[in-house]
Amino acid sequence: MGMTTSCDIAPGEGLDVPGAACQSDQDTNAADYGVLRWLVLATFIVILNETIMVNAIPRLMDEFDVTARSAQWLSTAFMLTMATVIPVTGWFLQRVTTRFAFGTAMAVFCTGTLLAALAPTFPVLLAARVVQAGGTAVMMPLLMTTLMTVVPEHDRGRVMGNVTLAMSVAPALGPAVSGVILQWLSWRWMFGIVLPIAAVIAVVGLSKLTNHGVQRAGDVDWFSVATAAIGFGGLVYGLSQLGAESSAVVPPYAMVLFGLAAIAVFVRRQLVLQRSDKPLLDLRTLKQRTFTVSLLLMSVAFMAMLGSMILLPLYLQDVRDLNALQTGLLVMPGGLVMGLMGPSVGRWFDRFGSRPLVVPGSLGIVVALSMLTTVGRTTPVVLVLVAHVLLMISLAAVFTPVFTLGLGALPPHLYSHGSSLLGTLQQVAASIGTAVVVTVMSWRATELASGGAAPLDALVGGMRWAFAIGAVISLAVVVLAFRLPNRASVPSPADEVPVAETA
């Protein structure tokens, strides 16, 4: 891993003062962890913007005179850009230094944020969201790759628990933060407040960051870039259009099939490039069973989480008549509890392993979503709050061990590719989860309305079925939890970087 302590070295290896050497390595570890602190802060602020626009949609519709369908593109375009850019980051992070990647990501994000705050028209605001997403897409894999490089295996659970704050809590807090801002200020302040914070983090982070890992020379395969953009972008776009009225020239199902076909071409191309060790996204990560199981489990968990995040605001605002601020405050406790639990979950993982956390956590996800299947027009809001907090606690118990186990099973030269693959499938899983719940809700609501049910009762019935689908999907998380090892597997020597390649 490039970070050993003298305490781990056997006697007789030439260390006359073990205590001094051990102290030196502890100082190095502290400096490296300081690097992660700034990466975590940067990742938190950029991921927060993925969901911060949810509560601003009605106000933007009035100000720019656009339809709800057009306004939703502010979130869809962000997610679409993430899915398009992240597959390229595995290659990118191996060719540039840590500081260059960080500086580029934050510069792009700050540029998009400034453009969004000053946007005079809706198309400019939409373009700004795309620029923001481009910076965010680099920060997520950069954080995970750097963490796996600088943190020794015995401490990864604790450190990964802190990283959970950025990776999972930020999107959960986005609607709450926007609700508070919109209660008293213009929507432009959602970007105006974020911009100086992001700029300070960028400047201070660059002064503190050091470079980690070894850069590898190599040209980019532009055919792979094109097929990745068309494939993952087309798939996410097609999924985002399912279950909603659309006048698009290309039907959503056709776009999904087209995206899958392009992804198949992309995968075939990577298998060919792997023979000369030049893939854009190295799929040899999937040869590690623990990583593959972790990847599947995280994808299914994200489907369940994002599906509930879409449905809860709809239920609270359209059925229970809560405003944006009240809705944001109601879902805030779950996000805060999730973040506060992160460090504790990490320590428990280091001490007890994954199963005492992942198995109860996966069962908690099923229970929480099952509770939400009972919501109605007069359901106590406290029940919704309890269900949401239970869901966030359960996801916290799952995410940290799974992140750590999955990436820890890879050899160091595949960390960046594993992080990119994980980030890409999270975006695809989020799109699938959103498409499934919206489709089920719309279909069931239409069926009930045609049977004579009142519009509000039909909507509630559709939401119940959508939550039920989420609960059924989450059963797969339970099955996969039992297939995870309790501790990280050690990569075999055959998976390490060849000597010639390292040189």
N, C-alpha and C positions, 0 to 999 in steps of 0.2 A: 504493500500500500504506500510505501515511501515514508511512513511514519512509524518507527519503532522506538521503544524506550529501552534504556540501558538495563532496566529491571528485567526485560525479557531475554537478555543475552546471557548465555551460559557462562560460568566462571572460566577463566583462563583464556578469554578472547581479547586480552590486551587492554582492558580498562582498569587502570590503577585506582581511580577514584569514582566508584560507581555512583555514590550519592551525588556528586557534582554533575555527572553526566545525566543522571535521571532528572535533576533539577533543570538542566538546560533544555531537555526535551519537553518538560512540562511548560517551560516558558514558550517554546515553539508552538506547543499545542494551544496555549492560551491565545497567541497571536493569530493562529489559523482560525480559531473559533470566533475571534473578533471579525475576521473577514466574513464569516458566515452571517454574523449579526447584520451587517450592512446589506448583504444579499437578501436576507429574509425581509428586512424593511422594504427594500426596493420591490421584491416580489409581491409583498402584501399590498403595496400602494397600486401596483399595476393590475393585479388580479381583481382588486376591489372594483375597478372600472368595468369589469365584464358584466356585472349585474346592477350597476348603479343607475342605469337608465330606466329600470323597470317602472318606477313610480312617476317618472317624468313624461311618459307617453301622452296622457291626456292634455297636459299643458303644451307640449310641442305640437300636437295636432291643431290646437287653436292658434298658436302663434305663427306657424308656417302654413296653415290651411292645407294639411295633408290628411289622408285617410289613416285609420288605425293600421291597416295593412302596410302602408308605406312607413309609418312611424316604427313599426316592429322591426323594420330593417336595421335600425340602429343597434339592436341586439343581435339580429341574425347576421349582419355583416361582420360584426366583431368575432362571432363564433366561426363564421366561414373563413375569415382571414387566419384565425388561429389554426384551424384544421389544414389550411393550405401551407402555412409557413413552417409549422413545427416539424414536419418530416424532414425538412432541409437542415434543421439545427444540429442534428447528430454529426453531419459532415462539417458544418460550419464551426462548431466548437472544437473540433480536432485540428482545424487549420489556423485558428487565431488564438491570441493570448486571452487569459481571463479578463484582464483589464480592458482590452479592446472590445471583447464581447459585451462586457458590462456597460462601457461607455457608449457603444453603438446602440444597445437596447434602450438605455435611459434617454439618449438624445432623440431617438425616434419617438419614444413615448411622450416626452415633453413637447416635442414639435406638434404631435397630434393633439395633445391636451390644450396647448395654446390656440391652435387652429379651431378646436371645438368651442373654446370659451368666446372666441371672437366671430364665430360663424355667422355670416349675414343671411344665408339661405340654407334650406334643408339639404340640398346636394353637397354643400361645403361641409356641413355637420356630419353627413354620412361618410364623406371622404376622410374627415378627421378621425372618425371612429376606426376606419380601416388602418390608418397610420398608427393609432394607439395600439391596436391589436398586433401590428407587426413588431413593436417593441416588447409587448407582453409575451409573445410567442417565444422569444429568445430567452427571457428572464427565467421562465419556469425550468427548462432543461439545464440552464447554466447553474442554477441553485442546486439542483439535485446532483449534477455531475461533480461540482466542486465539493459538496458535502461528502460524497462517496470517496473522493480523492484524499481529503485532509483528515477525516475522522476515522480513528481505528475501529475495528469491528466491535470491540467490547463496549464502546461508548455510543454506537450509532443510534440505538433505541432512544436514549435520552435526548440526543441532539435532534433526531428526526421528530421527536415529540414537539419540540419548539418550532420546527419547520411547519408542522401541521397548522399553526396559526396562520401562516401565509397561504398555504395550499388549499385549505378547506374552510377556514373561518371567514376569509375575505369575501368570497362570493356570497356567503350566508349573511354578512353584514351589509352588503351593498344596498339592498332595498331599505334597510333601516337608516343608513346614513343619508340616502337621498330623501327619505321621508322627512327627516329632521330639517335638512337644508331647505326643501321645498315649502315647508310650513311657514318660513319667514323670508326666504330669499328667492331670487330668480334662479331658474335652472342653470344659468351660466355659471353660477357660483359652485356648482358641483365640480366644474373643471377649474374655476378660479381658485378654489381652496386647495385642490389637489396639486396644482402646478408648482407653487413655491415649495411645498413639502417634497415633491418628487425631485425638484431642482437641487435642493439642499442635500438630499440623500445621494444624488448623483455626484455632486462635487466632493462631499466628504468621503463617499464610498470610493471614489477614484484615488483619493489621497491615502486611503487605508489599504486598498486591495493589493495583493501580491499575486503573481502568476503561478498557476499550478498545472501540473501535467506537462506532457511533451507534445509540441505541435508536429503535425505530419504534413509533408508536402503532397500535393496532388491537385489535379484539375477537377472541376465540377462536371458531372455528366448532365448536360442540359436536357437531354431526353428524359432522364429520370425526374428532373425538376418539373418539367412540363406535365408528365403523366401523373406525378404526385399532386400537383395543383389541380389538374382536371379531375383526377379520381377522387381524392378526399374532399376537394371543394364541391364537386358535383354531387357526391353522396350526401354531404351535410346540407347542401341547398335543397336537394330533393326531399330529404327527410323533414326539413323545416317547413316545406309546403304541404306535407301530408296533413289531413284532418282539418284543413282550412280552405275556405273559398279562394280560388285563385284563377286568374285569367291568363296565366302564363302560356306562351306558345307551346312550350314543351311540357307535357303532363308530368306531375311529380314522380309517378312510378317509373316513367321512362327515364327521367333524370337519375333516379336511384340506380336503375339497371346500367345506365351509361357510366355512372361513377364507379360501380362495382367492376365493370369491364375494364375501365382505365386502371383501377387498382390492381387487377389481375396482370395487366401488362407491366405495371410498375414492379410488382413482385417478381415477375419473370426476369425483368431487366436486372434487378438487384442480385438474383441468384447467379446470373451470368457474370456480373461485375465482381462478385465475391471470389470468383476463381483467380482474379488478379488483385484481390484485396482492395478494390476501389469502389465499394457500393456507396450510394448516397445515404441509405438507411440499412445498416447491417442486420440482416434477419437471422444471423447465427445466434442472436440473443434468445431466439425461441427454442434453441436446442437445450437450454437449461430448463428443466422441468419446473423448478421452483419459481423461476421468473415467469414462465408461461401461465402457471396456475394463479400467481399473483396478478398478472395482467388481466386475466379473465375475471377474477374476483373484483378487482378495482373497477373494471368496466361495468359490471352488473350493479355494483354499489352506487356508482355515479348515475346510472339509469334511474335507480330508485330515488336518490337524493334530488336530482334535477327535476324529475317528474313531480315530486312533492312540492318543490320550490315554485313550480309553475302553478300548481293547483291551489295551494294555500292562499296566496294573495287574491286569486279569483273568488274563492269561497268567502274570504273575510270581507272583501269589498262589494262583490255583486250579490251575495246572499245575506251577509250580516250587516251591510251598510257601514262598514268602518272606513275611515278616510286613510290616505296614504301614510300619515304620521302614525295613526293608531296601529295600522297593519305592520309598519316597520318596527314599532316598539314591541309588538306582540311576538315577532319572530326573533328579536334581538337577544333575549335570554338564551335561546338555544345556541346561537352562534358564540356568545360569550362563554357559556359553559364548555362548549367544544374546545375553544381556545385555551381556557384555564386547565382543562384536563390533559392537554397535549403533553406537557412536561412529565406529569405523573404517569401517564400511559407509557411514555418512553422509558422511564425508570423501571416500571413493572415489567416491560418487555425485556430489558437487559437482565433482570433478575430471574424471571419465571419463564421466559420464552413467549411464543406467539399464541398457542392454543388457549391458555387461560383467559386471554383477552379477545381473540378473534371469534371463538365459538360463542361465548355469551353475547358479544357485540352483534354477530350476525343474527342471533335469535331475537335480540332487542329490536333490530331493524324490522323484522317480520311483525313483532308485537305492535310496534309504533304505527306502522302502516295499517295494520288490522284495526287499530283503534280509530283511525281516520275514516275507515269505511262506514262508521256509524254516524257520521256527521249529518245534521239536518238543519232545518230552519231555526230551531230553538235549542240546539245543542249548547250547553254551557261553554263559554269561551275558555274557561279554565281547562276543560278536557282537551281542547285543541292545543293549548299551551303545554300541557303535560306530555301529550303525544309528540309534539315537535321537540321538546327538550330531550325526551327519551330517544328520539331518532338521532339527534345530534350527539348525544353521549355514546350511543351505540356505534355511530360512524367514526367517532374519535377512537374508540377501542379497536376498530378494524383498520383504519387508514394507516396509522403509524407502524404497526407490525408488518403490514403487507408491503408498504413502501420499502421498509428496511430489508425484509426478507428477499423481496424480488430483486432489487438492485444489488444486494449483497451477494447474490448467487452468481453474478456476472464477473468475469475477469475485468481488471481495470480499464483495458483498452476499449471495452464495450459499454462503459458507463454512459457516455454521451448518447450513444445509439439507443440504449435501453430507456433513458430518460425521454428521448424524443418519441419513441414508440409508445411509451406510457402516456405522454401528453397528447399525442395524436388520437389514441383510442379513447381517452377521456372525452375529447370533443365529439367524436363520433358517437360514443355512448350517451352523452348528454343530448345529442340530436335525436337518437333513437328513442330515449326515454321521453323526451318532449313530444315527439311525433306520436308515440303509442298512446300516452295519456290523453292528448288532445283529440286524437281520432276516436278513441273509446268513449270519451266524454261526449263528443259531438254526436256520435252514432246513437248512444243510449238516450241522450236528451231528446233527439229527434224522434226516436221510437216511442218514448213516453208521451211526448207532445202530440204525436199522431193518434195516440190511444186516448186522448182527452185530458191529460194531466195539465195542470196550470203551468205556465212558463217557468216560474221559479222552482216548483216541485220537480219539473222535468230536468232543470239544470242541476239540482241537488242529486237527483237519481243518477245523472251522468257522472257527476263527480264521485259518487260512491263506487261506481263500477271502475272508474279510473284508478282510485286509490286501491281497490281490490286487485287490479292488474299489477300495480306496483308491489303489493304484498306477495302475489304469486311469483313475480320475477325475483323478488328478494329471497325466495326459497333456494334459488341457485347459489346465493351467497353462503347459505348454511352448508350446502353440499360441498362447495369448494373449500370452505373453512376447514373441514375435516381432512382435506387432501394436502393442506399445507404442512410442512415440517415444523417442529417446535422451535428449532434453531436454524440459522442460516447455513446452507450447504457451502462447502468450500469448492471453488472452481477447480477443475482438473488441470494438471500441467499442460495438457494438449490444447486447452482453451486460451493459454497465455499468448502474448504477442511474440511472434518469431524474433529471434535475435537480430536478424538482418533488418527487420522492419523497425525495431527499436533504434538501431544504429542510424 
